[in-house]
Amino acid sequence: MNVRPLSVAAALLIAFISPTRAEEALVAYKSLSPELALDLARAALDSCRTRGYQVAVAVVDRFGVTQVMLRDRFAGAHTPSTASGKAWTAASFKASTSELNALSQPGMMQSGIRNLPGTVIIGGGLVVEAGGSLVGAVGVSGAPGGDADEACAKAGIEAIRDKLEF
């Protein structure tokens, strides 16, 4: 007879604990919508066009998966893969590719990240944050230098800044 009340108590305990564990098993996150990713890419492309540069722009989600790729008509054949690599690198390491370039010079402790498959450590890749969380990244390739690529990426982010705040 003691077994039955103990079983009921154990069942109630498990039922009480289970919802908490289910909530802990799931993760909620914010990410760029496809529409906002496209707006970001268009704004970065327009910024580069205004400066006279033919570029490719890639926007990735928080996991580094490409959401948008735009290539201007005269941008080099290498620019889409380079822009995608910059965006992926920024999202993956949660840092701009310019910062990573400075941190990974030959002889520095982090220099090995330059050899990781898929990394592109050239200026022009920036993280996109909203409310202190990483929501995506943008990469630009084709302007004359990483600093010019980065300026266009920054302009793209600034164009959507008001839509990122939540």
Secondary structure, DSSP 8 states (H G I E B T S, - for coil): --HHHHHHHHHHHHHHHHHHHHHHH--------HHHHHHHHHHHHHHHHHTT---EEEEEETTS-EEEEEE-TTS-TTHHHHHHHHHHHHHHHTS-HHHHHHHT-TTSGGGGGGGSTT---SS-EEEEEETTEEEEEEEEE-SSSHHHHHHHHHHHHHHHHHHH--
